[in-house]
């Protein structure tokens, strides 16, 4: 049964509370495709994790077979770009993950996004003390404020 888009905004949060607590593949309310897609962005507390439905989320781990997960934490700032505002394509500059790979970005507030690594973070005065730079749209999706903010990045190496 397809739910009209207007009703999804109202119906899904209550369904999330029900299905995340009592999830069962045999439960018709929880087993159809739209609820599975919705639950991919639901945290263990039943809250929608902001930004987890972005463009690159489906590609995270595509390059993973035979690779291990690495986690890097550090300070980030934004870089301005026109991308990501409507298409949810978020980008990151970092030195550890290879260009073109998809990484998971976690903010201290619990929000996540998936971003594509564009290239390495240049060794410039503006980047001194930074481990990452994320696109302005990614920072907005993570609900981050301020000039600098801590992030945790997960990627495959």
N, C-alpha and C positions, 0 to 999 in steps of 0.2 A: 504494500500500500504506500503510495507516494504522499508525502505530507507537503502541502503548499508552503512555499518559502516564508510567507508571513507567519504561519503557524509554527514553523520550526523554532523561531525565536522564543516563543512562549512554551511550546510543548517539550523541547529537548532538555532544558534544565531539570524539569521534574522527572522526565524519563531517565536522565543521567543519574539522579539520586536513586531511583528505583533499580535501574539496570546495573549500575556500578556496584551496588550492594548485593544484588541477587542475580548477577549475570549468568545466563545459561544459554547455550546455543539452541536448546529446545524451546526456550521462551520466545514466542513469536514477536513480542514487543521489543525484544533485544537482539534478535538474530538477523534482521534484515540489513541490507548493505548500508543504508544511510545511518543506522545507529552504530555500526561498526566503524564507519568513517568518523562519526562524531566522537566515539570513545577513544580514538587514537590521540585526541587532543584533551582528554580528561585526566586530571591528576588523580592520585590515589585518594584524595579527599573529595572527589566528585566535582571539583571546580574546573571550568574550561581553562586550559593553559593558553594564555594569549600568545598568538604567533605560531602555534604548532601546525597550522594548516597551510603554511606558505608553500610556494612553488617547489623549492628544493627538498622538502621533507621526504618526499617519496624516493629520492635518490640517495639518501644518507645510507651508507653501508654497501652501495653497489660495488665499490672497489674493495670490499672487506674480505672476500674469501682468501684465507691463508695469511691474513694480516691481523695484527693485534691493535687493541684500542689504546690510544694515548690521551691523556688529559692534561691540559695546560691552563693555569690560572694566571691572571695578571690584570694590569690596568689598560683601559682602552679609551679612545676618543672617537669621534665620528669623522667621516669625510662626506662631503656633499656630493650627491648624485641625483639625477632625476629618476633613476630606477627604483622600483620597489613599492611606490606609493599605491599604484592600482593593481599591479601584477604580482605583488608579494615576492619579488625576486630580490633577496637580500645578499649583500656582498661583504667580504672581510679581507683585510690585508694582514698577513701574518707570516712569520719566518719559518715556522715548524712544519706546517702541512704543505704538500705540493700544490702548485697552481692548478686550478681546475677541480680540485677535490671538494667534496661537500662536508661541512663541519656542523656540529650541533653547538649552539651558543646558549649558555644558561646564565641568567641574571640572578643576583642575590634575592630578588623578590619572587623567584620561582618560575618566571616566564622563560620560554624558550623560543628560538627560531633556528632554522637551518639556513646556512649561507654557503655561497660558493667562494672559494679562495681565488681572488683575482691575481695577485702577485705578492711578492715579499714586501715587507714594511721597510722602506728605505731608511738608511742610516743618515737622517737629517736632524737638524736642531729641533724642529717641530715634533719629532717623534721620540725625543730623548725621554727615557723612562717608561715608554709604552711598549706593550707586548702585542697590541692589536689596534686596528682601526676598523670600525664597522660603518656601513652605510647609514645615513641619517634615517632612512625608512626602517632599518633594522632596529635602531635605538628607539624609535617611536613604538614599534611593535613590542619591544621588550619593556616599554613604559619606563625608560631610563631618563633621568634628568641630571643636569650638571655638565661641566666640561669634561671631567674624567670620572670613570666608574669602573668597578671591578667586574670581571667576567670569567667564566670558566668555559673552555672550549674542549670538545671531545671530537677526536678524528681517528682515522685509521692510518697506520704506518707500516 
